[in-house]
Amino acid sequence: MMAASLPLLNIGCTTRVVSQVLTYQHMSSGAWQPLAMSAIIEILAAALFAANMLFTLRTGSPLEVSLEAQREREELDRAREAQTT
Protein backbone atom coordinates (compact mmCIF):
# COMPACT_ATOMS: atom_id res chain seq x y z
CA MET A 1 0.00 0.00 0.00
CA MET A 2 2.84 2.35 0.82
CA ALA A 3 4.35 1.72 -2.61
CA ALA A 4 1.09 2.85 -4.21
CA SER A 5 0.37 5.87 -2.01
CA LEU A 6 3.55 7.83 -2.76
CA PRO A 7 3.28 7.70 -6.59
CA LEU A 8 -0.44 8.51 -6.37
CA LEU A 9 0.31 11.50 -4.16
CA ASN A 10 2.97 12.73 -6.58
CA ILE A 11 0.66 12.30 -9.57
CA GLY A 12 -2.16 14.09 -7.75
CA CYS A 13 0.02 17.00 -6.64
CA THR A 14 1.63 17.43 -10.05
CA THR A 15 -1.74 17.33 -11.78
CA ARG A 16 -3.17 19.85 -9.32
CA VAL A 17 -0.29 22.33 -9.68
CA VAL A 18 -0.29 22.17 -13.48
CA SER A 19 -4.09 22.42 -13.62
CA GLN A 20 -4.15 25.36 -11.20
CA VAL A 21 -1.65 27.30 -13.27
CA LEU A 22 -3.57 26.63 -16.48
CA THR A 23 -6.95 27.36 -14.93
CA TYR A 24 -6.21 30.40 -12.78
CA GLN A 25 -4.11 32.10 -15.46
CA HIS A 26 -7.04 31.60 -17.89
CA MET A 27 -4.82 29.57 -20.22
CA SER A 28 -7.21 26.63 -20.50
CA SER A 29 -10.81 26.25 -19.45
CA GLY A 30 -10.47 22.48 -19.86
CA ALA A 31 -8.09 22.26 -16.93
CA TRP A 32 -10.95 22.27 -14.39
CA GLN A 33 -11.64 18.55 -14.90
CA PRO A 34 -8.07 17.39 -14.17
CA LEU A 35 -8.07 19.75 -11.18
CA ALA A 36 -11.05 17.88 -9.73
CA MET A 37 -9.51 14.50 -10.55
CA SER A 38 -6.29 15.49 -8.78
CA ALA A 39 -8.24 15.98 -5.55
CA ILE A 40 -9.66 12.47 -5.82
CA ILE A 41 -6.21 11.00 -6.53
CA GLU A 42 -4.67 12.84 -3.56
CA ILE A 43 -7.45 11.74 -1.20
CA LEU A 44 -7.03 8.15 -2.39
CA ALA A 45 -3.28 8.38 -1.73
CA ALA A 46 -3.87 9.77 1.76
CA ALA A 47 -6.44 7.02 2.48
CA LEU A 48 -4.00 4.31 1.35
CA PHE A 49 -1.29 5.82 3.54
CA ALA A 50 -3.63 5.91 6.56
CA ALA A 51 -4.80 2.33 5.92
CA ASN A 52 -1.20 1.18 5.72
CA MET A 53 -0.37 2.94 8.98
CA LEU A 54 -3.34 1.33 10.75
CA PHE A 55 -2.44 -2.08 9.34
CA THR A 56 1.16 -1.68 10.49
CA LEU A 57 0.14 -0.56 13.96
CA ARG A 58 -2.22 -3.53 14.34
CA THR A 59 0.02 -6.26 12.90
CA GLY A 60 3.54 -4.91 13.15
CA SER A 61 5.85 -3.98 10.36
CA PRO A 62 6.70 -6.60 7.72
CA LEU A 63 10.29 -6.54 8.97
CA GLU A 64 9.19 -7.30 12.53
CA VAL A 65 6.98 -10.16 11.33
CA SER A 66 9.82 -11.58 9.24
CA LEU A 67 12.32 -11.35 12.10
CA GLU A 68 9.88 -13.01 14.50
CA ALA A 69 9.30 -15.87 12.05
CA GLN A 70 13.06 -16.28 11.66
CA ARG A 71 13.50 -16.42 15.46
CA GLU A 72 10.79 -19.07 15.73
CA ARG A 73 12.45 -21.17 12.99
CA GLU A 74 15.79 -20.93 14.79
CA GLU A 75 14.18 -22.00 18.07
CA LEU A 76 12.54 -24.97 16.37
CA ASP A 77 15.87 -25.95 14.80
CA ARG A 78 17.56 -25.78 18.21
CA ALA A 79 14.81 -27.88 19.80
CA ARG A 80 15.16 -30.52 17.05
CA GLU A 81 18.93 -30.59 17.48
CA ALA A 82 18.50 -31.02 21.24
CA GLN A 83 16.14 -33.95 20.68
CA THR A 84 18.53 -35.75 18.34
CA THR A 85 21.53 -35.45 20.64
C-alpha positions in Angstrom: 0.0 0.0 0.0 2.8 2.4 0.8 4.4 1.7 -2.6 1.1 2.9 -4.2 0.4 5.9 -2.0 3.6 7.8 -2.8 3.3 7.7 -6.6 -0.4 8.5 -6.4 0.3 11.5 -4.2 3.0 12.7 -6.6 0.7 12.3 -9.6 -2.2 14.1 -7.8 0.0 17.0 -6.6 1.6 17.4 -10.1 -1.7 17.3 -11.8 -3.2 19.8 -9.3 -0.3 22.3 -9.7 -0.3 22.2 -13.5 -4.1 22.4 -13.6 -4.1 25.4 -11.2 -1.6 27.3 -13.3 -3.6 26.6 -16.5 -7.0 27.4 -14.9 -6.2 30.4 -12.8 -4.1 32.1 -15.5 -7.0 31.6 -17.9 -4.8 29.6 -20.2 -7.2 26.6 -20.5 -10.8 26.3 -19.4 -10.5 22.5 -19.9 -8.1 22.3 -16.9 -10.9 22.3 -14.4 -11.6 18.6 -14.9 -8.1 17.4 -14.2 -8.1 19.8 -11.2 -11.0 17.9 -9.7 -9.5 14.5 -10.5 -6.3 15.5 -8.8 -8.2 16.0 -5.6 -9.7 12.5 -5.8 -6.2 11.0 -6.5 -4.7 12.8 -3.6 -7.5 11.7 -1.2 -7.0 8.2 -2.4 -3.3 8.4 -1.7 -3.9 9.8 1.8 -6.4 7.0 2.5 -4.0 4.3 1.3 -1.3 5.8 3.5 -3.6 5.9 6.6 -4.8 2.3 5.9 -1.2 1.2 5.7 -0.4 2.9 9.0 -3.3 1.3 10.7 -2.4 -2.1 9.3 1.2 -1.7 10.5 0.1 -0.6 14.0 -2.2 -3.5 14.3 0.0 -6.3 12.9 3.5 -4.9 13.1 5.8 -4.0 10.4 6.7 -6.6 7.7 10.3 -6.5 9.0 9.2 -7.3 12.5 7.0 -10.2 11.3 9.8 -11.6 9.2 12.3 -11.3 12.1 9.9 -13.0 14.5 9.3 -15.9 12.0 13.1 -16.3 11.7 13.5 -16.4 15.5 10.8 -19.1 15.7 12.4 -21.2 13.0 15.8 -20.9 14.8 14.2 -22.0 18.1 12.5 -25.0 16.4 15.9 -25.9 14.8 17.6 -25.8 18.2 14.8 -27.9 19.8 15.2 -30.5 17.1 18.9 -30.6 17.5 18.5 -31.0 21.2 16.1 -34.0 20.7 18.5 -35.8 18.3 21.5 -35.4 20.6 
